[in-house]
Each structure stands twice: as structure tokens, then as C-alpha cells.
Amino acid sequence: MHGYRGLTGRRGPGYGERLLFSVALVVVSLLWIGQDMAAWATAACAVGAVGGALGACYFGWRFVRSRGDAR
């Protein structure tokens, strides 16, 4: 039952892909935070940047650890 991968047969995103998505979120959030926007939009960009940074730290750590176990 756990081996069922659906119709596409594709696995979920790995730690490396999640790390790249988190870094992209940080970059995009920091690019948008410099624009002249409403206060709520600036706050949303700040939350996105902080969340992306935390995700990058977590998934980066998991990626490095998973590469260490593969050898």
C-alpha cells in the first residue's frame, strides 16, 4: 500500500528540491519587499522571507545529512 505512487509514478520532492524552493521563496520575497506596497503586503513578504529562510536551513540540513548517509 505504501509503495503506490499514483498514476504518474513520480516520487515526492526530495530535500534538494525543497531547499531550492525555499531559497527561491527568500529571493522573491526580498525582491518584493523593496517595492512600495501596502503594510499588509510588506508584512506578507517579510513572513515569506523568514519562512523561506527557516525552510532553507531545515531542508539544507536534511539534504546534507541525507547525502552523508548515501555514501
N, C-alpha and C positions, 0 to 999 in steps of 0.2 A: 504494500500500500504506500509506503513512504518513497518507493522508487518511481512512482508515477510522476511524469514531468509534463503532463498535459499534451495538447495537440502539437505543439511546436518542438517538444523535446529539449528545449533550452533550459539551462540551469539559471538560477537567480544571479544577480550581480555579485561579483566577488569583492573582496576588501579593496583591491586595487581600483576597481571601477567606482566604488563608493567613495574612495579617497579623492579621485579626480572630480566627482560630482560635488563633493564638499568644497574643494578648492575653487571650483567654478562658481559656487554659490557665494563664497567670500569675495571673489573678484568682482562679480556682477553687483553684489550689494555695495561694495566700496565704490564702484564706479557711479552707481545711482545716488549714493548718499551725498555726493558733492553737488548734486543738482538742486535748484531752487524749487522745493516742493512743500506741501503741507506738513505740519508737525507729525501727523499720524503716519505719513509715508516715510518720513525720515526715521521715525521710530521703527517702522517695519523693516527698513533697510539695516538699521543697527542690529535688530534681532536676527535678521538673516545672516549678517556678517559674524555675529557671535556664535550663532548656531552652526554655521558652516565651519568656523574655526574649531569649535569643540568636536564636530564630526570629523574634521581632518585629523585632529590629534588622535581621536579614538580609532578611526579606521586606518590611519597611518601606523599606529602601534600594532593593531591586529594584523596588518599587511606584513610588517617586518617580522612579527612573531610567526606568521604562517610560512614565510619564506625560510625562516630559520629551522622550522620543523621539517621542511621538504628535503633538506639535504641529508 
